[in-house]
Amino acid sequence: MSGKKFTRVIALADFPNSGIASIRSNGWHVVVARVGNAFHALNDRCSHAASPLSTGRLRHGVIICPLHGARFDLASGKCIGNAYRAVRSFPVRMVDGWIEVALPSTPPDLAESPVMP
């Protein structure tokens, strides 16, 4: 996996009951979401309005942007209905009770950083 390494981001025991965790690591804002027993990680930025997806809602394997309702598939980052660009997805794994995400070794550029309120 060139240019990426897995990083511990949150202990499973600390994962929120809401099913959504907002993580910051190596300059990346990442939304980690739980669907059943599976975890998914996406860049925490809506490709339409640049708002954080982590403040949105989960529904049936999709995260919904709180600003305009854009829906993104958690497994792939693709926008449902293809109305907007996909958001970057990251590989996730569980190791010794920790959720780990494979992030790029370099921080994101402005086009992948969320606009924070």
N, C-alpha and C positions, 0 to 999 in steps of 0.2 A: 504494500500500500504506500506508494511513493508520496512523500510530502505530508502524510497524515500519521498521527499516532493516537492510540486510545488514551483518554484521560478520564480519571475518576471524577464524576461530577456530583453525584449525590448517593448517599446510602439508601438502599431499598427501604429500610426502616423509617427513614425521614421523608420518603416521598409523600407529597400531599394527597389527601383523600379526594381532592377535586379532580385528580388524574392529570394535572398540568403542573409542571415545574419550570420556572424561568431560571436559566443558568447563564453565568458569564464565565468564560474561560478563554485564555489567550486572545482576548479582545473580541471574541465572538459572543453574540447574544443567541442563545439556543433555547428553544422550547422543547422540552421532553414531555411526551404524552404517553399515557398508559391506556391501552385498549385491551381489556381482558388481562391476559398474562403477558402480552407483548408490549414492548416499549419502542417508541419512535422518536427521532430527533430531527427537527427542522430549524433552519435559520429563522430567528424570531423577528421576521420582517415581512409584512404583507407586500407582495410585488406590485400591488396597485397603489396603496396609499402610504407605504413605509411605516405603518403603525405596528406595534408589537402584537404578534399573534397570541402570545401567552396570556393576554387579557381577554381572549375570546372564549368560545364554548366548544366542547367536544360533542360530536354527534355521529355515531355509526362509522368510526374510522376516519372522520373528517374534523379539521379544526376550522372554525368560522371566525373570520376577522371581525372584531367588534365595531369597526368604523363603518364599513359599507356592506358587510355580509359576504365577502368573497370566501369561497370554501376551498380548502386545500386538502388533498388526500395525504394522510399521515405517512403512509408507506412509501410514497414516491415524491411528494411535494408538488404534484401536478394540481393545477387549478381545475376544479370540477366545472365542466362546461367550457373550458379553455378560454374564459374571458380575459384572463391575465396570465403573465408568465408564471412558470413554476417557481417555487422557492427551493433553495438548496436543501437536500436531505443529507443526513449523516448516518453512517453505520453505528449501531448500538449493540452493546453486549453486557451481560451480567457476569461479574467475577467476584467471588467471595462476598456476596451481599451488597456489592456496589454496582451502580449503573455507570457504565463507561461509554463515552462517545468518541468516535474518531474524528478529530478536527484537523483542518489544515494547519501546517506549521507556521504560516504567516497570518497576521490578523486580517480581517475583512477590509475592503475598501469602502468608501462612503456609500456606494450603490448597494452594499449588503448590510449596512448598519441601520438599525431601526431609528426612527425619529422618536425620541423619548419625550413624554409629556412633562 
